Amino acid sequence: MRIRQVGAHALLLDCTAPADTPEAVADIREAAFVEAWRAELWRRRERGDLIAVEIVPAARTVLLDGLPDPTTTAEQLTRWASAVTAATTSPNQADDDAQAQAHNATTEDHDATTEDGSDDAAYVVVPVTFDGPDLPAVAEHWGVDVPAVRHRLTSTRFRVAFCGFAPGFPYLTGLPAELALPRLATPRPRVPAGSVALAGPYAGIYPGASPGGWQLVGRTNLVLFDVAADPPARLGPGTTVRMAAA
């Protein structure tokens, strides 16, 4: 973990894995590290150990803004680093990861139950029209046909690991590591709002139109970010999500 000062009142925590780490493995490790830092920083702020106006996790970084004394905060982060690292490599975490992968392996058995009208009260259901331009490329990368991609996405229980990139953009975990996808070599200058996309080990949904390099597999009409709502982000960290064919 590297700490960089940004301006007069902000710090950026860089959680990037070493350059020789395989991309799919790096993405998973970095996601776990970012989430561990986010949880620790929120806990410290609630306890009064940390003064920060904004704590903003992204794919590989965490931004702390509104710091009265970045130098002192950087020293605190250094002291807290060992506990955060331990949290990402504990036996319990490894067990949780193994259980999550085992759960994903059995989602086909559970899918019939969810599609026949079972209670989805514990989930946020995202209706998706699966007509994204990159759907055939995703199918080819996974070695399956397009209907199998759609089935995989609608039978996976996703969880919002963190929000970043844009306000309300959820990074959804739940897909097996072997299904990690590369980002586009050349990002699109404009991705429509509501686009459902895949990159690395994540699924994500663009809350508004923006440039983007993720693989587009579908679209939803669900509003993900509304400044007048409380909270503004529809899919906040920790939310469990199920995609349903619209």
C-alpha positions in Angstrom: 0.0 0.0 0.0 1.3 3.4 -1.0 0.1 6.8 0.4 0.3 9.9 -1.8 -0.8 13.4 -0.9 -3.2 15.0 -3.3 -3.5 18.7 -2.9 -3.5 20.4 0.5 -6.2 18.3 2.3 -6.3 14.8 0.7 -4.5 11.5 0.6 -4.7 8.7 -2.0 -4.1 5.1 -0.8 -2.8 3.1 -3.8 -3.6 -0.6 -3.4 -2.2 -1.8 -6.7 -0.7 -5.3 -6.8 2.9 -5.9 -7.9 3.4 -5.7 -11.6 4.2 -9.4 -12.0 0.8 -10.5 -10.4 -1.5 -12.1 -13.0 -4.3 -9.6 -13.9 -7.3 -11.7 -12.7 -5.6 -12.5 -9.3 -4.4 -8.9 -9.0 -8.0 -7.5 -9.4 -9.3 -9.8 -6.7 -6.5 -9.0 -4.2 -6.8 -5.3 -4.9 -10.6 -5.4 -4.5 -10.3 -7.2 -1.1 -7.6 -4.7 0.0 -9.7 -1.7 -1.0 -12.7 -3.0 0.8 -10.7 -3.8 3.9 -9.4 -0.2 4.0 -12.8 1.3 3.3 -14.3 -0.7 6.2 -11.4 0.2 8.6 -11.5 3.9 7.7 -15.2 4.2 8.1 -14.9 2.4 11.5 -12.1 4.8 12.6 -14.1 7.8 11.5 -17.1 6.7 13.5 -14.9 6.1 16.5 -13.4 9.6 16.2 -9.9 8.3 15.4 -10.1 9.8 11.9 -11.3 13.2 10.6 -12.2 13.0 7.0 -15.0 14.6 5.0 -14.9 12.0 2.2 -13.8 8.4 2.0 -14.1 7.3 -1.6 -13.1 3.7 -2.6 -12.4 2.9 -6.3 -11.1 -0.2 -8.1 -7.6 0.1 -6.8 -7.5 3.2 -4.6 -9.1 4.9 -1.6 -9.3 8.7 -1.5 -9.5 10.5 1.8 -10.5 14.2 1.4 -11.1 17.0 3.8 -8.2 16.1 6.1 -7.1 18.9 8.5 -3.6 17.5 8.6 -2.6 15.0 5.8 0.8 14.4 7.3 -0.6 13.2 10.6 -3.2 11.1 8.9 -0.6 9.4 6.7 1.3 8.4 9.9 -2.0 7.0 11.3 -2.6 5.0 8.1 0.9 3.5 8.4 0.1 2.3 11.9 -3.2 0.8 10.8 -1.8 -0.9 7.7 -0.8 -4.2 9.5 -4.3 -4.7 10.8 -5.9 -4.1 7.4 -3.5 -6.4 5.7 -4.2 -9.1 8.3 -7.9 -8.7 7.6 -7.5 -9.5 3.9 -5.3 -12.6 4.5 -7.0 -14.2 7.6 -8.2 -17.8 7.5 -11.8 -16.6 7.9 -11.4 -14.5 4.7 -10.1 -17.5 2.8 -13.0 -19.6 4.1 -15.5 -16.9 3.0 -13.9 -16.7 -0.5 -14.1 -20.5 -0.8 -17.7 -20.6 0.3 -18.6 -17.8 -2.2 -17.1 -19.8 -5.0 -18.9 -22.9 -3.9 -22.1 -21.0 -3.9 -21.5 -19.7 -7.4 -20.9 -23.3 -8.6 -24.4 -24.2 -7.4 -26.4 -21.2 -8.7 -27.9 -23.2 -11.6 -29.7 -25.4 -9.1 -31.0 -22.4 -7.3 -32.0 -20.5 -10.4 -35.2 -22.4 -11.0 -36.3 -21.4 -7.5 -35.7 -17.7 -8.0 -37.4 -17.6 -11.5 -40.6 -19.2 -10.3 -41.6 -16.5 -8.0 -39.6 -17.0 -4.8 -39.2 -14.1 -2.3 -36.5 -11.7 -3.5 -37.1 -9.3 -0.5 -33.5 -9.8 0.6 -32.1 -8.6 -2.7 -32.3 -5.6 -5.0 -33.5 -7.0 -8.3 -32.1 -5.2 -11.4 -34.1 -5.8 -14.5 -31.7 -6.2 -17.5 -32.2 -6.3 -21.2 -29.3 -8.4 -22.4 -28.5 -6.9 -25.8 -25.1 -5.3 -25.1 -22.7 -5.0 -28.1 -20.0 -7.0 -26.3 -22.2 -10.0 -25.3 -20.8 -12.2 -28.1 -17.2 -11.4 -27.2 -18.0 -12.2 -23.5 -19.5 -15.5 -24.6 -16.4 -16.3 -26.7 -14.1 -15.5 -23.8 -16.0 -17.7 -21.5 -16.3 -20.5 -24.1 -20.1 -20.6 -24.0 -23.0 -19.3 -26.1 -24.9 -16.0 -25.4 -27.8 -17.7 -23.6 -25.3 -19.3 -21.2 -23.8 -15.8 -20.4 -27.3 -14.5 -19.7 -28.0 -17.5 -17.5 -24.8 -17.1 -15.5 -25.5 -13.4 -14.8 -29.1 -14.0 -13.8 -28.2 -16.9 -11.5 -25.3 -15.2 -9.7 -25.9 -13.5 -6.4 -23.8 -10.3 -6.6 -22.7 -8.1 -3.8 -21.6 -4.5 -4.0 -18.0 -4.4 -2.8 -17.7 -0.6 -3.2 -18.8 2.3 -5.3 -16.3 4.3 -7.4 -15.4 5.7 -10.8 -18.6 7.8 -10.9 -21.2 8.6 -8.2 -23.3 5.5 -7.6 -21.3 3.2 -9.8 -21.4 -0.2 -8.0 -18.6 -2.7 -8.3 -20.4 -6.1 -8.0 -18.5 -9.2 -6.9 -19.8 -12.8 -7.2 -18.4 -14.1 -10.5 -15.8 -16.9 -10.2 -12.2 -15.7 -10.7 -11.7 -17.7 -13.9 -14.4 -15.6 -15.6 -12.5 -12.4 -15.2 -12.6 -10.3 -18.4 -10.1 -7.8 -19.9 -11.2 -4.2 -20.3 -11.5 -2.9 -23.9 -8.2 -1.9 -25.5 -9.8 1.4 -26.5 -12.5 2.8 -24.1 -15.7 4.0 -25.6 -16.1 7.9 -25.5 -19.7 7.5 -24.3 -21.4 4.6 -22.5 -25.2 5.1 -22.1 -26.6 5.4 -18.6 -27.9 2.1 -17.3 -25.4 0.0 -19.2 -24.6 -3.3 -17.5 -20.9 -4.2 -18.0 -18.2 -6.6 -17.0 -14.4 -6.0 -16.4 -11.9 -8.0 -14.4 -13.7 -10.0 -11.8 -16.5 -7.4 -11.5 -19.9 -6.6 -12.9 -20.9 -2.9 -12.9 -23.7 -0.6 -13.9 -23.1 2.9 -15.3 -25.4 5.3 -13.3 -24.9 8.0 -16.0 -23.5 8.4 -19.5 -19.7 8.6 -19.4 -16.6 7.2 -21.1 -15.9 3.6 -20.2 -13.8 0.6 -21.2 -15.9 -2.2 -19.7 -17.5 -5.0 -21.8 -21.2 -4.0 -22.3 -23.7 -7.0 -21.9 -27.0 -5.2 -21.3 -28.9 -2.3 -20.0 -31.4 -1.4 -17.2 -33.9 1.3 -16.5 -33.2 1.2 -12.8 -32.1 4.7 -11.5 -28.8 4.1 -9.6 -28.1 7.6 -8.4 -30.5 10.4 -7.3 -29.2 13.4 -5.4 -32.7 13.9 -3.9 -32.9 10.3 -2.5 -31.6 9.2 0.9 -29.2 7.6 0.3 -28.4 8.9 -3.2 -26.8 5.7 -4.4 -29.4 2.9 -5.0 -26.8 0.2 -4.7 -24.5 1.0 -1.8 -21.6 -1.1 -0.5 -22.8 -4.4 1.0 -26.0 -4.5 -1.0 -26.9 -7.9 -2.5 -28.0 -7.8 -6.1 -29.8 -10.2 -8.5 -30.1 -9.5 -12.2 -33.3 -10.5 -13.9 -34.0 -10.7 -17.6 -36.3 -7.8 -18.5 
